[in-house]
Amino acid sequence: MNMPLDEIKTAIGLIKSNDGADDCKVEKHMEQIADIMKHLETEIKEIKPLLENLDEKQHKVIMNKLAPRGTALSQTLLLLFG
């Protein structure tokens, strides 16, 4: 399941708002977020051994591409759970 970070933020924003969102809608969004988190966890576990085999330069290039997304995701999760 691929869901852009902006869609995750929107889903969280809907959940956090107090505009009378019904329980079904909130539950649906939470299930989607949980599925995405499971998928992300699986992907990270699969790629970790591959990253360990890269040389330092390759590893740095990949990490520089992922770092901004990782930071944004961490902040978004803090909004949800914080």
Secondary structure, DSSP 8 states (H G I E B T S, - for coil): ----HHHHHHHHHHHH--S---HHHHHHHHHHHHHHHHHHHHHHHHHHHHHHTS-HHHHHHHHHHHHHHHHHHHHHHHHHH-
